[in-house]
Amino acid sequence: MIKLHFRPMPALTIILALSVALLVSLGVWQYQRLQWKTALLEDVEASVTAPPLTSLSDLTDSLAAGEPVDFRRIAFTAAPIPDAQVYHLYKSQQGGIFWRVVQPISDGRLTVLAKTETLEAESKDKWEHVPREPESAQYTGYVRKTYDMARVEGWVKSKANPEANRYFHFNQTGDWYDGLPAEIIEGYYIDTQPAKSADSLPVRRPEIANNHFDYMLTWWSFALIFIIIYLLLHKRAGRLAFH
């Protein structure tokens, strides 16, 4: 009968146990991220391939039904809310620095924030919002979900300057809904785009990487490699043998 003789090195065993526990935990975390990202991509695909929404009421109905709506196309009739505050949201892209104008628009019952104009950097401080009577118009674009700033992002992101109307994250100060009519669609905004209809808008699929399966295998492979090296060191030292 083959017998195993094993005398573990105490310090090396402790180091191995801690390392393997860490690596396995990282692999489990990546597995959880894989499940989350896969579900997110499925929701995005369902949203972008769904028929366009035709009103803000359609949007609220879809949200109430739990349907994914991020990046879904939409067309509706609405008008800017008179005397409502507008916001300049920083946007950098190829060709320069721009500011997106964010303002509340309403169909008479529901209100939503919308990115309605893009200004070049040098035009930002010259542009003035002139309050006027609401004029209904058709808006086309994409429904977008808003995300709060993460803790680290909040530390490194440029600070908002309400006096100069300069913001670097959507609803950065958390008060953009204050003073608006009661029936507000919070948590989402409309990224308007010039188009004759929502059907003529191209399907917009975000580029979302999903490499978590590879990351999961990488961490678990490291754990296995550490175990193999640990056993080889013991075998070389005569602490691991089969008789």
Secondary structure, 3 states (H helix, E strand, C coil): CCCEEECCCHHHHHHHHHHHHHHHHHHHHHHHHHHHHHHHHHHHHHHHCCCCECCHHHHHHHHHCCCCCCCCEEEEEEEECCCCCCEEEEEEECCEEEEEEEEEEECCCCEEEEEEEEEEHHHHCCCCCCCCCCCCEEEEEEEEECCCCCHHHHHHCCCCEHHHCEECCCCCCCCCCCCCCCCEEEEEEEEECCCCCHHHCCCCCCCCCCCHHHHHHHHHHHHHHHHHHHHHHHHHCCCEEEC
